[in-house]
Amino acid sequence: MRFRTIGGLALLASLTLAGCGVSSGYNTAQMPYLASGAPAMTQNDAIAVSAWVLKNPGVAHGDPALAARAIAAEDWLAGQVFLTGNFDTYAPARIVYWQLLRNEVRSYLGIPTDAPSQLVVERLLSASAALSQHDESAAASDLQLPAFGLGPTRTIAALSNLPVFSQADRAFADLTRNGNRGTCRENMPNC
């Protein structure tokens, strides 16, 4: 399954970021769109799947499709300057943790830290869709060198057995606090 991006959205995002004093050279991606015109993943979906899998990697053990989707979501989120919806116009206060997590995950998969996020997100989502359909040859074509330094076979094996990522809790901490605004509980630090 191939995804497409809407060029106008990329231009709008670039202009918006430039207007906010943020460099338009920031390594960000637009969420790919399905043939139906819907985004491959909403922001809330991206937060949910990436937090669930990257904070508890055992849930994706043996499920490279789920792991690929979660890592695509995290890479996309790491490039977002502002989050919307339930998070208003929240900008992660500790964006450095998102970048550290992105680099840690990319290193594990042999993805260069300077690889364009758009390429990483699109290929991981496409590979995830192929793996969900048990089409390893299609997934392998998405996980080719040089973007995926481990090559297809080793990348799929790595996706099947994710480690604990040291920066995951820190990256998602601000989202958790912000998402639970007004519903702080005693066990939530810094509410």
C-alpha positions as CSV (number, residue, x, y, z in Angstrom):
1,M,0.0,0.0,0.0
2,R,1.4,3.3,-1.0
3,F,0.5,6.6,0.7
4,R,0.4,10.1,-0.7
5,T,0.9,13.4,0.9
6,I,-1.0,16.5,0.0
7,G,1.5,19.1,-1.2
8,G,-0.6,22.1,-0.2
9,L,-0.5,20.9,3.4
10,A,3.2,20.7,3.3
11,L,3.5,24.2,1.9
12,L,1.0,25.5,4.5
13,A,2.9,23.9,7.3
14,S,6.2,25.3,6.0
15,L,4.7,28.8,5.8
16,T,3.1,28.5,9.3
17,L,6.4,27.3,10.8
18,A,8.3,30.1,9.2
19,G,5.8,32.6,10.4
20,C,6.2,31.3,14.0
21,G,10.0,31.9,13.9
22,V,10.6,28.1,13.6
23,S,13.1,27.0,10.9
24,S,11.3,25.4,8.0
25,G,14.3,23.1,7.7
26,Y,13.1,21.2,10.8
27,N,13.0,17.5,10.1
28,T,9.3,17.0,10.1
29,A,6.8,15.1,8.0
30,Q,3.2,15.4,6.8
31,M,1.1,12.5,7.8
32,P,0.5,10.4,4.6
33,Y,-3.0,10.1,3.3
34,L,-4.9,7.0,2.3
35,A,-6.5,6.7,-1.1
36,S,-9.8,7.5,0.7
37,G,-8.4,11.0,1.6
38,A,-8.2,10.2,5.3
39,P,-4.9,10.5,7.1
40,A,-3.1,7.3,7.7
41,M,-3.2,8.1,11.4
42,T,-4.7,10.9,13.4
43,Q,-2.6,12.8,16.0
44,N,-4.4,11.0,18.8
45,D,-3.9,7.7,17.1
46,A,-0.2,8.5,16.7
47,I,0.2,9.4,20.4
48,A,-1.7,6.3,21.5
49,V,0.1,3.7,19.4
50,S,3.6,5.2,19.9
51,A,3.2,5.6,23.7
52,W,1.7,2.1,24.1
53,V,4.4,0.3,22.1
54,L,7.5,2.4,22.9
55,K,6.8,2.6,26.6
56,N,5.9,-1.1,26.7
57,P,7.8,-2.8,23.8
58,G,6.8,-6.3,24.8
59,V,3.2,-5.6,23.5
60,A,4.7,-5.6,20.0
61,H,6.9,-8.7,20.4
62,G,6.5,-10.8,17.3
63,D,4.3,-8.1,15.6
64,P,6.6,-6.1,13.3
65,A,3.5,-4.4,11.7
66,L,2.5,-2.9,15.0
67,A,6.1,-1.9,15.8
68,A,6.5,-0.2,12.4
69,R,3.3,1.7,12.9
70,A,4.3,2.9,16.3
71,I,7.8,4.0,15.2
72,A,6.3,5.8,12.2
73,A,4.0,7.6,14.6
74,E,6.8,8.5,17.0
75,D,9.0,9.8,14.1
76,W,6.1,11.9,12.9
77,L,5.4,13.2,16.4
78,A,9.0,14.1,17.0
79,G,8.9,16.4,14.1
80,Q,5.7,18.2,15.1
81,V,6.3,21.6,16.6
82,F,2.7,22.0,17.8
83,L,0.0,19.5,18.7
84,T,-3.7,20.3,18.4
85,G,-7.0,18.9,19.5
86,N,-7.0,17.6,23.1
87,F,-3.6,19.3,23.5
88,D,-4.8,22.7,22.2
89,T,-1.8,24.3,20.6
90,Y,0.6,22.6,23.0
91,A,4.3,22.4,22.0
92,P,6.2,19.7,23.9
93,A,8.2,21.6,26.5
94,R,10.9,19.1,26.3
95,I,11.3,18.7,22.6
96,V,14.8,17.6,23.2
97,Y,13.5,14.3,24.6
98,W,11.5,13.7,21.4
99,Q,14.7,14.2,19.4
100,L,16.6,11.9,21.7
101,L,13.9,9.2,21.4
102,R,13.8,9.6,17.6
103,N,17.6,9.2,17.4
104,E,17.6,6.2,19.8
105,V,14.9,4.4,17.8
106,R,16.5,5.3,14.5
107,S,19.8,4.0,15.7
108,Y,18.3,0.7,16.7
109,L,16.8,0.3,13.2
110,G,19.9,1.5,11.4
111,I,18.1,4.7,10.1
112,P,20.5,7.7,9.8
113,T,19.6,10.4,12.2
114,D,19.5,12.9,9.3
115,A,17.1,10.8,7.2
116,P,14.1,12.8,6.1
117,S,11.2,12.1,8.4
118,Q,8.8,12.0,5.5
119,L,10.7,9.1,4.0
120,V,10.9,7.2,7.3
121,V,7.2,7.7,8.1
122,E,5.9,6.8,4.7
123,R,8.1,3.7,4.4
124,L,7.3,2.4,7.9
125,L,3.6,2.9,7.4
126,S,3.7,1.2,4.0
127,A,5.7,-1.7,5.5
128,S,3.3,-1.9,8.4
129,A,0.4,-2.2,6.0
130,A,2.2,-4.9,4.0
131,L,3.2,-6.8,7.1
132,S,-0.4,-6.7,8.3
133,Q,-1.4,-8.5,5.1
134,H,1.5,-11.0,5.5
135,D,3.2,-9.6,2.4
136,E,6.9,-9.6,3.5
137,S,8.2,-9.0,-0.1
138,A,6.2,-5.7,-0.3
139,A,7.4,-4.8,3.2
140,A,11.0,-5.6,2.2
141,S,10.8,-3.2,-0.7
142,D,9.9,-0.5,1.7
143,L,12.7,-1.3,4.1
144,Q,15.6,-1.1,1.6
145,L,19.1,0.4,2.0
146,P,20.3,3.1,2.5
147,A,17.4,4.5,4.5
148,F,17.2,1.3,6.5
149,G,20.8,0.4,7.2
150,L,20.0,-3.0,8.5
151,G,18.3,-4.1,5.3
152,P,14.8,-5.5,5.0
153,T,15.3,-8.9,6.8
154,R,17.2,-7.5,9.8
155,T,14.9,-4.5,10.1
156,I,11.8,-6.8,10.2
157,A,13.6,-8.9,12.8
158,A,14.4,-5.8,14.8
159,L,10.8,-4.6,14.6
160,S,9.7,-8.0,15.9
161,N,11.8,-7.6,19.1
162,L,11.9,-4.0,20.2
163,P,14.1,-3.1,23.2
164,V,13.2,-0.7,26.0
165,F,14.0,2.8,24.8
166,S,15.6,4.9,27.5
167,Q,14.0,8.2,26.3
168,A,10.4,6.9,25.9
169,D,9.1,7.9,29.3
170,R,10.6,11.3,29.1
171,A,9.3,12.0,25.6
172,F,5.8,11.1,26.5
173,A,5.7,12.6,30.0
174,D,4.7,16.1,28.9
175,L,1.9,14.7,26.7
176,T,0.6,12.7,29.6
177,R,0.6,15.6,31.9
178,N,-0.9,17.9,29.3
179,G,-3.5,15.4,28.2
180,N,-4.6,14.9,31.8
181,R,-4.9,18.6,32.5
182,G,-7.7,19.2,35.0
183,T,-7.7,15.5,36.1
184,C,-4.4,15.4,37.9
185,R,-4.0,12.6,40.4
186,E,-1.6,12.3,43.3
187,N,0.5,9.7,41.4
188,M,1.2,12.0,38.5
189,P,4.4,14.0,39.0
190,N,4.4,17.7,38.3
191,C,0.7,18.0,37.8
